Amino acid sequence: MSLGQPADLRNQPFFLAGNSRSAYLLLHGLGGGPFEMQLLGEFLHGKGFTVQAVVYPGHDQPTPVMPTSTWQSWYAHVVAAYEALGRLYPLRGVIGFSTGCCLGLYLAAHYPVEKLVLLSPYRRLYSPWYSLLPLEVYLNSLGKLVTQLPRLSSPINDPAMARLATAVGFFKTFNLGAVRSANELIRQLPPLLPGITCPVLTIQSRRDQVVDPHGAWELHQELGSERKRFVWLEQSNHVITLDRERQQVFEEVACFLAEG
């Protein structure tokens, strides 16, 4: 898709069958939806890959107020989709975005994942004052008193795509209980990372204003994979699948998946 064209974004799960023996599960971010993975999925399908994008429990209803949901329910849904793909495709990989990366890592620690792609992985939230007051501490404390925070615009530096993403996304609030649950999942990951040995591609923007970019690099270094590649972006915000460098993201992912 040309960067000059408007996108027809849809916030619905999808399955696009390709002509390869491998299938790839696409996992969206916290409070987001399949629209975050749609253009990447369509690009990969155009290259012959089979892709399936799921939507987690608590993310599947068009309501302005984001419901409470937990990482355990998201992960159970991911496992069910992964196992269903296994009845059709002998090789399965995972492409995660943000919190979807955490779910993909947890899956790769417990199931045979062929390849793993991490896009803007969520290890900790971005804050220029993180060493003084980690945002997770603030949000976890606040979330016991306030259940929702207003959602402003999408974290995308491309203005046209930001408007489209904001329009198609379901929620106008952010559920702090769900944030706490995502942080619980993140705390499960450190001891599992050295045991993840499948090939991994990580792509992260230096200008991400949602997650700490350095967290992605730390995560990359801790993975046990012998075949792993890290790519820095310079112009995008958090949703790199829809932002100014999305074409580079698509091509990097397609090249990685095509490698023997």
N, C-alpha and C positions, 0 to 999 in steps of 0.2 A: 504493500500500500504506500502510495506517495505521501510524503509528509504534508503536502499542500492540500490534500483532500480531507473533507470532514469524514468522521468515522460513524458508522451505524452501530453504536454500542448497545448491547443487550445484557441485562443482569440475570441471565438464565444459564443453568448448566448445559453443557453440550458434549456430544461425542462425534468425532470426525474420523472415519475409518480410512487409513492409508493402505499402502501396499508393502509394508515391512512386517517382519516377525516381532518387532518390538512395539510396545504401547507406552505412552507417557501420561501419567496422572498430573494434572495441573491444579495446584493448591493456592487459593487466594489468600489475602491478608485479613487481619482482624477488623471486623466492621465493614469489610469490603464485599466483594462478590466475584462471580465468574467474569464480569466485564473487565476486571483487571488483567485477565489472562486471555481475553478473546482475540485480540489482534495477533498476539504471539501464537496462539493455537491455530489461527487461520493461516498464518505464514508457514508454520511447520507442516500443517496438512498439505499446503501447496507444494512442499518439498517431498511429500510421500509418507510422512509420519502419521501414525495413529495417535490421536490425543483425546483425552477426556478431562473436562473441567467439572468439578463437583461444587456444591454449595453446602456449607456446614449447617447443622442444626443451630437455630437462633439467628441465622443469616438469610433465611429463605422466604421471609414474609415481607411484603411491601408496606411496612409500617414506619412512620417517621421516628418513633422511639425505639431504639435498639434494645431487644430483649436480653435478659440475662442468659448466658450459656457458658459451658465449661469446656476446657480442653479435652477432657475425657470423652465428651459427646462428639466433639469434632473429630478426634482421633478414631473413635469407633466407626464413624461414617467413612473416613479415609480408608481404614482397613477393609471395610466391606466392599468399597469400590475397587481397591487393589486386588482383593481376592476374586472378585467377579471378573476383572480383566484377565486374571490368571487362567480362567477357563477358556479363554480365546487366544491369548498371546503368551508364548513361553517366556518371553523376556519383557520385564516391566521396569520403567524408570520413573523418576519423580522430578517435577519442576515446581519449586515453591517460590512464593513471593512473600516477604516479610514474615508474619507469623506462620504462613504456609511453609516456610523453610524449617521452622522448629518442628512442625508436624512431619515434614519429610525426613528430617534428621532422626527423629524418634522412630519412624517407620524403618529407616535404613539400618538402625541399630538392632531391629528385631526381625526383619524380613530380608530376603535376598533382592536388593534393589540393584538393577544393572548399572544405571548412571543416575547422578543426582545433580540438579542445577539449583543454585541458591541465588535468588535475586533480591537485593536489599534485605538480607537476613536480619531478623529482629533478635538481638542479644540484649541490648539495653536501649532505652530511649535517649534521644539527642538532648543534650543540655550543655551550653557553654560553661556552666558552673557545676558539672557533674561531680567533681571531686569534693565539692563543698556540700551539695545536697542532691543526691541521686533522685531523679524524677520518680522512679519506682517507689521510693520511700514516701514521697509526697502524695502520689496518686493512691497508694495503698491505704494511707491514713485518711485521705480525703474521701476515698470510696466507702468508708464505713459510715460517713455522715451524708454524703451526696452520692446518689446512684447514677446520675447522668451528667454529662457535660455537653454543651452545644458543639456540634460539628460545623466548622466554618467551610472554607473551600478545600478542594482536593489538593494534596501536596504534589502538584505538577507544575513545572515552570512554563510549559507550553500553554498559553492562555486559552486557546480554542479547545484543547483537549481537557484542560481543567474544567471548563464550563460543561463539556459533554459528560465527563465523569461525575461531576457534582449533580447533574440533572438525572443521570441514570441510577446512581446509588440510592439504595432504599432509605438509609437512616440519616436523620438530621441531628442525632445525638450520639454520644459515645458512652457505652455502658461500662462503668468502672469495675463492676464485678467481673466482667469478661476480661478486662485488662489484668486484674489480679490473677485470674485463672491462667491467662497466657504466661504471666510471670512465673507461676508455679511450674508450668511445663518447661520454661527456660532453665529453671533451677535443677531439673532432672537431667539436663543434657551434658554438662561438663564431663562426668565420668564415662559417658557413652562415646564421646567424640573419637578417642584413640582407636576404638574398635570398629569405626566406620571406614572401610577400606575400598569401597567402590570408587570409580572415577568421579571427580567432583569439579564442577565449574561454578565459581562465585563471581557475581558482577555487582559492584557497589558504586554509587555516586559519592564523590567527595562533598557534594552540596546537599546531601540528604538532611532534611530538617525534622525528620520523624525518629529515625534510629541513628545511633552513634556510628558513623562510618568505621571508626577504629575497631568497633566490636566485630564487624564482619571480617576484618583482617586477622584479629585474634582467633576467631573461630576457625578460619581457614588454616591457620598454622597448627591448631590443635587436632585437626582431623588426621586419622591414621592412613588416609589414602596416599598411595605412591604416585598416582596420576591425578594431579589436581592443578587447576589453573585459576588465577585471580585476575580480574579485569577492573580497572578503575574507570569511571566515567567522570566527566568534568562539567557538564552543563545541565544535568537532570536533577530533580528533587527526588522524592521517595519512590513514586510509582513509575519506575524506569520502563515498564512495559508500555506506557502511554506517553512518555515524555519526549523531549527533543532528540534524544539519542536512541529512540526505540528501534530504529532500523539497524543500528549497530548491535543492539541487544539481540534482535531476532537472528541476525547473521552469525553472531558468536554462538548462540545456542544451537542453531542448525548445524554449524560446523562441528561443534563438540559432539552432538548426537550422531553425526555421520562418521566420526572416527571409529576405526576398528578396535 
